[in-house]
Every structure is written in structure tokens, then in C-alpha cells.
Amino acid sequence: MKIEVFAILKDYFKKEFEIADQLDTIADLKQHLIAINPSSVEVLSRCRFAVEDDFVVDSYKITRNDNIMIIPPSSGG
């Protein structure tokens, strides 16, 4: 699966990367990312995950060909 991160997440991970491990759900992906970089736990807990431009929930079943975007909360004015 291909992962793309935005904003503050680029401080924790490469902007785009692939994960070869088969993970079942978005919740599993979160745990995998936290294992890679434990300091990301707080920001990941507030992020939204999107697959092919649609937001998904933690129970979403990941497929090997999914393109997953991880989007942190934003603020603006």
C-alpha cells in the first residue's frame, strides 16, 4: 500500500512511502506507524485517513493496492 502524509506528519514520516506488510485495517496501520515512530502517537490519534479520496473509519479493510492519505487536523483563519 502507498501512504502519503501531510503537514506536521512530515516531521515523523517521509511524505510518501510504501508498506509491504499486509495490514488488515486502518487501526492496524495506525499501530504499525506508531511502532515505526512512537513519538507520532499523539498526532496520529487526531488524524483522519482517506483511501482514494474518501475518508474511512478505523475498521476499514485495507487492500494491497490502496493509496492511503493521512491528514492531520488543520486550522486557519
Secondary structure as GFF3:
##gff-version 3
##sequence-region A 1 77
A	DSSP	beta_strand	2	5	.	.	.	ID=ss1
A	DSSP	three_ten_helix	7	11	.	.	.	ID=ss2
A	DSSP	beta_strand	16	18	.	.	.	ID=ss3
A	DSSP	alpha_helix	26	36	.	.	.	ID=ss4
A	DSSP	three_ten_helix	38	40	.	.	.	ID=ss5
A	DSSP	alpha_helix	41	44	.	.	.	ID=ss6
A	DSSP	beta_strand	48	51	.	.	.	ID=ss7
A	DSSP	beta_strand	54	56	.	.	.	ID=ss8
A	DSSP	beta_strand	67	71	.	.	.	ID=ss9
###
